[in-house]
Amino acid sequence: MNGSDRGKLIKAGFRIMRVSLDRYSITELSKTGSWVLVDRYTTQSKTTEAIRVFREESNVIFESE
């Protein structure tokens, strides 16, 4: 997905997120085009649980790094 595609999705109301399992963190693409930390977790299982919760929202898209 390129920057133009991401911008269109954000304008349409979607949230684009990335997961870093080695850092136990989730980041979200802001409207200005920078990646912002959503949260940092203490374990991989807590990170996985947060991913599951975000995936239940219909407007969240996870992008691979």
TADA-V528470 format. One record per pair of residues at least 12 apart in sequence whose ideal C-beta (glycine too) atoms are under 10 Angstrom apart, sorted by the first residue. I is the first residue (numbers start at 1). J is the second residue. D is the distance in whole Angstrom. If there is no record, write none. Layout:
# TADA-V528470
I:J:D / I:J:D
This chain:
# TADA-V528470
1:16:8 / 1:61:9 / 1:63:6 / 1:64:10 / 3:29:9 / 3:33:7 / 6:29:6 / 6:33:8 / 6:61:9 / 6:63:8 / 7:29:9 / 7:31:9 / 7:33:8 / 9:29:9 / 9:59:9 / 9:61:7 / 9:63:10 / 10:28:10 / 10:29:7 / 10:30:8 / 10:31:6 / 10:33:9 / 10:61:10 / 11:31:8 / 12:59:9 / 13:58:10 / 13:59:6 / 14:29:10 / 14:57:10 / 14:58:9 / 14:59:5 / 14:60:7 / 14:61:6 / 15:28:6 / 15:29:8 / 15:38:9 / 15:54:8 / 15:57:8 / 15:59:6 / 15:60:5 / 15:61:7 / 15:62:10 / 16:28:7 / 16:29:4 / 16:30:10 / 16:35:9 / 16:59:10 / 16:60:8 / 16:61:5 / 16:62:8 / 16:63:6 / 17:29:7 / 17:35:9 / 17:38:7 / 17:50:10 / 17:51:9 / 17:54:6 / 17:55:10 / 17:60:6 / 17:61:7 / 17:62:5 / 17:63:7 / 18:35:7 / 18:38:9 / 18:62:7 / 18:63:6 / 18:64:7 / 18:65:5 / 19:38:10 / 19:47:7 / 19:48:9 / 19:50:9 / 19:51:6 / 19:54:9 / 19:62:6 / 19:63:9 / 19:64:9 / 19:65:8 / 20:37:10 / 20:40:9 / 20:47:8 / 20:65:7 / 21:41:10 / 21:44:6 / 21:47:6 / 21:48:8 / 21:51:9 / 22:44:9 / 23:37:10 / 23:40:7 / 23:41:9 / 23:47:9 / 24:39:9 / 24:40:6 / 24:41:4 / 24:42:7 / 24:43:7 / 24:44:6 / 24:45:10 / 24:46:7 / 24:47:5 / 24:48:10 / 24:50:9 / 25:37:6 / 25:38:8 / 25:39:7 / 25:40:5 / 25:41:7 / 25:47:7 / 25:50:10 / 26:38:4 / 26:39:6 / 26:40:8 / 26:41:8 / 26:47:7 / 26:50:6 / 26:51:7 / 26:54:7 / 26:62:9 / 27:39:9 / 27:40:10 / 27:63:10 / 27:65:9 / 28:54:9 / 28:60:9 / 29:61:9 / 29:63:8 / 35:65:10 / 38:50:8 / 38:54:8
